[in-house]
Amino acid sequence: ETGVTQTPRHLVMGMTNKKSLKCEQHLGHNAMYWYKQSAKKPLELMFVYNFKEQTENNSVPSRFSPECPNSSHLFLHLHTLQPEDSALYLCASSRGGNYGYTFGSGTRLTVV
Amino acid sequence: QKEVEQDPGPLSVPEGAIVSLNCTYSNSAFQYFMWYRQYSRKGPELLMYTYSSGNKEDGRFTAQVDKSSKYISLFIRDSQPSDSATYLCAMSDPGNTGKLIFGQGTTLQVKP
């Protein structure tokens, strides 16, 4: 148990579907992040939340919509995705500043 | 030029070998450096955390930072098959935003 829990672990969705990814942290951290991990590419930062407020949207397409109802929970709502969006989506939390992250195990997303 | 460069490998070594993993970076303002280990189908976990230049040792692992050369290294002594994983270097954004900039990751296989 890493302290950051992501569900579901695997997701297969069609291009017209709507689904949501969930992340929950029990570490008392202030900041939460969504990253995309594709094969042979560095981790790509998507969104940053500090104290529930979005502080970064890294030019992510609008078909990805984040939600942070409180400091412990983070969602990523997905709709009309493309096959190139297939990847591992990682949630992380931190105390902010220059501290390292604690990652969840990720959601393996396949868009068909 | 990428902010952080890391050879993706794969790197294959026999059990007991000394492993050297490296990253170079372009931004001289980076001060906080990290190494993450990621096993297959898992999220990255923080392995080593260093500030500024110098060495830090933790068991079989040694992290080294050379700021003059903009070069960081992770050494693994007496490597074990259980060390087989992808190793990612990361650096903290100098703007104190809490963001990390990751290398592509190096895949290591330690053969028994």
Interface residues (C-beta under 8 A of the other chain):
Chain A: T2 V4 Q6 A31 K40 K41 P42 L43 L45 V48 N50 T55 E56 L90 A92 S94 G96 G97 N98 Y99 G100 Y101 T102 F103 G104 S105 G106 R108
Chain B: K2 V4 Q6 P8 Q31 Y32 M34 Y36 R41 K42 G43 P44 E45 L46 Y49 L88 A90 S92 N96 T97 G98 K99 L100 F102 G103 Q104 G105
